[in-house]
Amino acid sequence: MRALFVAALAAAALTPAGARAQLPDPPAAPSDADVSQARDRFVHGMELAQNEDWEPALAEFVRSYALSGSPVALFNAGSTLRSLHRFVEAREAFDRLLGDPEIDEEMRGAAEEMRVHVTAQVASVIVDGVPSGAASVVADGAERPRTSERPIEVELDPGERALTIRLPAHVPWSWRGSLEPGARLRLDAELAPEPSGGGDALGWILGIAGAVVAGVIIGFVVGDLEAQLDPRTSLVVAVP
């Protein structure tokens, strides 16, 4: 275990910086075959990390953790997320790791230090003015859990970000902008009530009614003209 941890620290030293991989639950009792596969995945992840091929490395470390529940694999997943500037997810990984009472002090100290760094990078957007109710939040295209808390605070990684808040019977509110590491941005949202639609429906109904009335009038006039042009009526004088 210690040899693997030393290798993990070496990979962490390569990371310039590390937020939301859905971390799997660790197995209760991994089989020997799973542990063997987890070891292979871990070694492959280390090779990818040394080449700074972060996305595939992350996939290998996460899979290794899913198979074995190894805290070293979880540590490397958090470290790789830090490298990818996915700081929110990295913090989640380190929080889970630090919740394990059986990790040794060396790993705990390294994880605590990493967590402090990634937490300082996380940005927040605080949105005021959202009417009460269960609002849905979409951050960078990903749905977050509905919230009734006000103001609405959304933690995001720094960089170009997009945010949309939806509330039943209201026009959605959207924001797009750039966030600096550790920034706290406060915004006022304007979620106007949706139009009732009654006026449009009335206009549609009146339009149909008008067309019907016009059709009746036109039909009457045409019919009357035809009657006037009919030689068999008293309205037409026959030409000798």
C-alpha positions as CSV (number, residue, x, y, z in Angstrom):
1,M,0.0,0.0,0.0
2,R,2.8,2.4,0.9
3,A,4.5,1.8,-2.4
4,L,1.3,2.6,-4.2
5,F,0.8,5.8,-2.1
6,V,4.3,7.0,-3.0
7,A,3.5,6.5,-6.6
8,A,0.3,8.4,-6.1
9,L,2.2,11.3,-4.5
10,A,4.5,11.3,-7.5
11,A,1.5,11.7,-9.8
12,A,0.1,14.4,-7.7
13,A,3.3,16.4,-8.0
14,L,2.8,16.4,-11.7
15,T,-0.6,18.1,-11.4
16,P,-0.6,21.8,-11.9
17,A,-3.9,22.1,-10.2
18,G,-7.6,19.6,-9.8
19,A,-15.3,19.1,-10.1
20,R,-17.9,16.4,-10.5
21,A,-17.2,12.8,-11.5
22,Q,-19.9,10.7,-10.1
23,L,-17.8,8.6,-7.7
24,P,-19.0,5.0,-7.4
25,D,-19.7,3.4,-4.1
26,P,-16.8,1.1,-3.1
27,P,-17.5,-2.6,-3.0
28,A,-18.1,-4.1,0.5
29,A,-16.0,-7.2,-0.2
30,P,-14.1,-7.1,-3.5
31,S,-13.1,-10.4,-5.1
32,D,-9.5,-11.4,-5.8
33,A,-10.3,-11.0,-9.5
34,D,-11.6,-7.5,-9.0
35,V,-8.6,-6.5,-6.9
36,S,-6.3,-7.8,-9.6
37,Q,-8.2,-5.9,-12.3
38,A,-8.2,-2.8,-10.1
39,R,-4.4,-3.0,-9.7
40,D,-4.0,-3.2,-13.5
41,R,-6.3,-0.2,-13.9
42,F,-4.4,1.7,-11.3
43,V,-1.0,1.1,-13.0
44,H,-2.4,2.1,-16.4
45,G,-3.8,5.2,-14.8
46,M,-0.4,6.1,-13.4
47,E,1.2,5.7,-16.9
48,L,-1.5,8.0,-18.4
49,A,-1.0,10.5,-15.6
50,Q,2.7,10.6,-16.1
51,N,2.0,11.6,-19.7
52,E,-0.5,14.2,-18.5
53,D,-3.3,12.3,-20.3
54,W,-5.7,13.3,-17.6
55,E,-9.2,12.3,-18.8
56,P,-8.3,8.6,-19.5
57,A,-6.2,8.5,-16.3
58,L,-9.2,9.7,-14.4
59,A,-11.4,6.9,-15.9
60,E,-8.8,4.3,-14.9
61,F,-8.5,5.6,-11.3
62,V,-12.3,5.8,-10.9
63,R,-12.7,2.3,-12.2
64,S,-9.9,1.0,-10.0
65,Y,-11.7,2.5,-7.0
66,A,-15.0,1.0,-8.0
67,L,-13.5,-2.4,-8.2
68,S,-11.4,-2.3,-5.0
69,G,-12.4,0.6,-2.8
70,S,-8.7,1.5,-2.6
71,P,-8.2,4.8,-0.9
72,V,-5.0,5.3,-3.0
73,A,-7.2,5.0,-6.2
74,L,-9.6,7.6,-4.7
75,F,-6.7,9.9,-3.8
76,N,-5.4,9.7,-7.4
77,A,-8.9,10.3,-8.8
78,G,-9.1,13.5,-6.7
79,S,-5.6,14.5,-7.7
80,T,-6.4,14.0,-11.4
81,L,-9.6,16.0,-11.1
82,R,-7.5,18.8,-9.6
83,S,-5.3,18.6,-12.7
84,L,-8.4,18.9,-14.9
85,H,-9.4,22.0,-13.0
86,R,-12.6,20.2,-11.9
87,F,-12.2,21.6,-8.4
88,V,-15.8,20.9,-7.1
89,E,-15.5,17.2,-7.9
90,A,-11.9,17.1,-6.6
91,R,-13.1,18.4,-3.3
92,E,-15.9,15.8,-3.2
93,A,-13.3,13.1,-3.7
94,F,-11.0,14.4,-0.9
95,D,-14.0,14.8,1.4
96,R,-14.9,11.1,0.8
97,L,-11.3,10.1,1.4
98,L,-11.0,12.1,4.6
99,G,-14.2,10.4,5.8
100,D,-12.4,7.1,5.9
101,P,-11.1,6.6,9.4
102,E,-8.6,3.9,8.3
103,I,-6.4,5.9,6.0
104,D,-2.9,6.5,7.4
105,E,-1.7,9.9,8.6
106,E,0.6,10.4,5.6
107,M,-2.3,10.1,3.2
108,R,-4.6,12.1,5.4
109,G,-2.1,15.0,5.6
110,A,-1.7,15.0,1.8
111,A,-5.4,14.8,1.2
112,E,-6.1,17.7,3.6
113,E,-3.5,19.8,1.9
114,M,-5.0,19.0,-1.6
115,R,-8.5,19.8,-0.3
116,V,-7.5,23.2,1.0
117,H,-6.1,24.0,-2.4
118,V,-9.0,22.9,-4.5
119,T,-11.6,24.5,-2.2
120,A,-9.8,27.9,-2.7
121,Q,-10.4,27.5,-6.4
122,V,-14.1,26.9,-6.3
123,A,-16.2,29.9,-7.4
124,S,-19.8,30.7,-6.3
125,V,-22.7,32.4,-8.0
126,I,-25.4,33.7,-5.6
127,V,-28.7,34.5,-7.3
128,D,-31.1,36.9,-5.6
129,G,-34.7,37.7,-6.7
130,V,-35.9,34.2,-7.5
131,P,-39.6,33.9,-6.4
132,S,-40.3,31.2,-3.8
133,G,-40.9,27.6,-4.9
134,A,-38.9,24.6,-6.0
135,A,-36.5,25.9,-8.6
136,S,-34.5,23.8,-11.0
137,V,-30.9,24.8,-11.7
138,V,-29.0,23.9,-14.8
139,A,-25.2,24.6,-14.6
140,D,-23.2,24.1,-17.8
141,G,-26.0,21.9,-19.2
142,A,-26.1,19.6,-16.2
143,E,-29.2,19.5,-14.0
144,R,-28.7,20.1,-10.3
145,P,-31.1,19.1,-7.6
146,R,-34.2,21.3,-7.2
147,T,-33.9,23.9,-4.4
148,S,-36.3,26.0,-2.4
149,E,-33.5,27.9,-0.6
150,R,-33.1,31.6,-1.2
151,P,-30.9,33.1,-2.4
152,I,-29.8,30.3,-4.7
153,E,-26.1,29.6,-4.4
154,V,-24.3,27.5,-7.1
155,E,-20.7,26.4,-6.8
156,L,-18.9,26.2,-10.1
157,D,-15.4,25.7,-11.4
158,P,-13.6,28.9,-12.7
159,G,-13.8,29.7,-16.4
160,E,-16.6,30.3,-18.9
161,R,-19.8,29.1,-17.3
162,A,-23.6,29.1,-18.0
163,L,-26.4,29.0,-15.6
164,T,-30.2,28.7,-16.0
165,I,-32.9,28.8,-13.3
166,R,-36.4,27.6,-14.0
167,L,-39.5,27.9,-11.9
168,P,-43.0,26.7,-12.7
169,A,-45.2,29.3,-14.4
170,H,-42.2,31.6,-14.9
171,V,-40.0,32.6,-17.8
172,P,-36.6,30.9,-17.3
173,W,-33.6,33.1,-16.3
174,S,-30.2,32.5,-17.8
175,W,-26.7,33.9,-17.3
176,R,-23.4,33.3,-19.1
177,G,-20.0,34.7,-18.1
178,S,-16.5,34.1,-16.8
179,L,-15.6,33.2,-13.2
180,E,-12.2,33.7,-11.6
181,P,-10.8,31.1,-9.2
182,G,-12.5,31.6,-5.8
183,A,-14.8,34.3,-7.1
184,R,-18.2,35.0,-5.4
185,L,-20.5,36.6,-7.9
186,R,-23.9,38.0,-6.8
187,L,-26.6,38.4,-9.4
188,D,-30.3,39.5,-9.5
189,A,-32.6,37.2,-11.4
190,E,-35.7,38.3,-13.2
191,L,-38.1,35.4,-13.6
192,A,-41.2,37.1,-14.9
193,P,-44.5,35.2,-14.7
194,E,-45.4,33.5,-18.0
195,P,-48.2,35.1,-20.0
196,S,-51.6,33.5,-19.2
197,G,-52.3,33.0,-22.9
198,G,-56.0,34.1,-22.5
199,G,-55.6,37.1,-24.8
200,D,-54.1,35.0,-27.5
201,A,-56.8,32.4,-27.3
202,L,-59.5,35.2,-27.4
203,G,-57.9,36.7,-30.4
204,W,-57.8,33.4,-32.1
205,I,-61.5,32.7,-31.4
206,L,-62.5,36.2,-32.5
207,G,-60.5,35.8,-35.7
208,I,-62.4,32.6,-36.5
209,A,-65.7,34.2,-35.7
210,G,-64.8,37.2,-37.9
211,A,-63.9,34.9,-40.8
212,V,-67.2,33.1,-40.4
213,V,-69.2,36.4,-40.4
214,A,-67.2,37.7,-43.4
215,G,-68.0,34.4,-45.2
216,V,-71.6,34.8,-44.4
217,I,-71.7,38.4,-45.7
218,I,-69.7,37.6,-48.8
219,G,-71.9,34.6,-49.5
220,F,-75.0,36.8,-49.1
221,V,-73.7,39.4,-51.4
222,V,-72.6,36.9,-54.1
223,G,-75.9,35.2,-53.7
224,D,-77.8,38.4,-54.1
225,L,-75.7,39.4,-57.2
226,E,-76.5,36.0,-58.7
227,A,-80.1,36.6,-58.0
228,Q,-79.9,40.0,-59.7
229,L,-78.3,38.6,-62.7
230,D,-80.8,35.8,-63.0
231,P,-83.1,36.6,-66.0
232,R,-85.9,34.7,-64.3
233,T,-86.1,37.3,-61.5
234,S,-88.0,40.5,-61.5
235,L,-84.7,42.4,-60.9
236,V,-83.5,41.8,-64.4
237,V,-85.0,43.4,-67.4
238,A,-84.8,41.3,-70.5
239,V,-83.3,42.9,-73.5
240,P,-85.5,42.5,-76.6
